């Protein structure tokens, strides 16, 4: 006859295991600020002040949009981890599928609203100077 007290308690995962699981999300969180930093460094060495201002504004808007949709990434991580911990493979696939469909829909909406969002961002950012405003708008415009 076996009882619950006879079973050995489950050990908590070590720091190494947690680090192996956490490094992808840490890297993803570091990527966005580095993107703006690299853009600024490149334009700072080769471009004009107007282009540097446009890059800074673009990095700000990109960062804002990226972190606005951070809920999708963090929510999917939690739901997927719960389903994986329960060994529920269909629910893992369903959680990832729901996130992909939601992300695709939101991505298409952002593409469709790209120019209105760019103009609104420039207007609320106080970009009243013609050189920086026209440069920022031309960088946002779809290329043909």
Buried (B, 14 or more C-beta within 10 A) or exposed (E): EEEEEEEEEEEEEEEEEEEEEEEEEEEEEEEBEEBBEEBBEEBEEEBEEBBBBBBBBBBEBBBEEEEEEEEBBEBBBEBBEEBEEEEEEEBBEBBBEBBEEBBEEBEEEEEEEEEEBBBEBBEEBEBEEEEBBBBBBEBBEEEE
